[in-house]
């Protein structure tokens, strides 16, 4: 009988630990936002001097990041009009938070390629790349390379 009581207590502790792990994973994944990709993109764009940044289509998303925009709830990309500038903004609304790993890997690959391309002759552009912001908030991801990246991130977070 004593063994049974100890077994029940052990099971209770195991269930409690599993419940705490589950709650922690929910909190760490961030909240799911209902904000539209259009509204988030507009707010981020308004927070910056867009200058030479222009909206890009899904083919450009595929070419630069290797991801298919149709696999996501929404994708917004702004790129520089000049090949000699690295400023860009990528906003992705995920269908599932599990997709964040793929997008983060694609962003890192893009960042590495850009740093390699501008290394040696574009120190100012490399500095912008090094100061990039990659912000994952639940079902949204923001990647921004811009002199005012912090302002963009602030607008992004407020939009969610």
Secondary structure, DSSP 4 states (H G I P E B T S, - for coil): -HHHHHHHHHHHHHHHHHHHHHHHHHHHT-PPP---HHHHHHHHHHTS--TTEEEE-HHHHHHHH---GGGSSEEEEEEESSTT---EEEEEE-SSGGGHHHHHHHHHHHHHHHHHHHTTT-HHHHHHHHT-EEEEETTEEEEEESTTHHHHHHHHHHH-
